[in-house]
Amino acid sequence: MVSPWTSRQNRQFEQALAAYDRDSPNRWQNIARAVEGKSVEEVKRHYDTLVREIIQMERGSISVYV
């Protein structure tokens, strides 16, 4: 079962992404360890979803409300 992400988990995820770049060994394991209650698969899926949303925003496929 996939649980929704809390704002705290999103903050932890963002901080971990900043700490562990693409070249970091064990990147996804370290990010998952930094996010309370999330597995490696969940953090990878969350990242992939965010990347897809950014691409869609850049293409104008998603409206951005501020």
N, C-alpha and C positions, 0 to 999 in steps of 0.2 A: 504494500500500500504506500502510495506517495502522499506525504503530508505537505501542507502549504508552508511556504517560507515566511518566517516572522521578520519584522524589521530588524531585529537584533541579528538574526542569522544572515540577512542580506548585508548588514554592516560588516559582520565577521568575514563573509565571503569577499566583499570588496577589499578589505584590509589584507586578506590572505592572497588575493590576486596581485595586489601591489607588492607583496613581499616575495612571492614565488612566480617569477616570470617563466616564459616558455622554455628557457634553458636550465631551469632549476631541476636538479635530480629529484625524482619522486614528487613532482609538482602536485599531482592530483591527490595523492595520499596526504601530503602536508596540508593542502587546502581543506580536505575533508576533516582532518584532525583539528583544524582551527575553527570549523563551523559545528557548533553544538547540534548533535542529533542527525547529522547528514552523512551519508555514505559517499564513497568515491564515485559511484554511479550517479548518485543524486547531484553532486556538485558538477560533474561533467555535463549532465543533462541540463542543469540550470545555466551553465556557461553557454552551451550550444543554443539554447532558447534565446538568451540575451543577444548573442551574435546575430542570430536570424532576425530578431526584432530591430537591431541597429541597421542591418542591411535593408530591411523593409522601410525603415524611416528615411534612410538616405535616398531610396528610390521613390519616396513619396507614397508608398503603399499603406503606410500607417500614419494617421494624424497624430500629432503631438500636441497635447493640451498642457499649457503651463498655467 
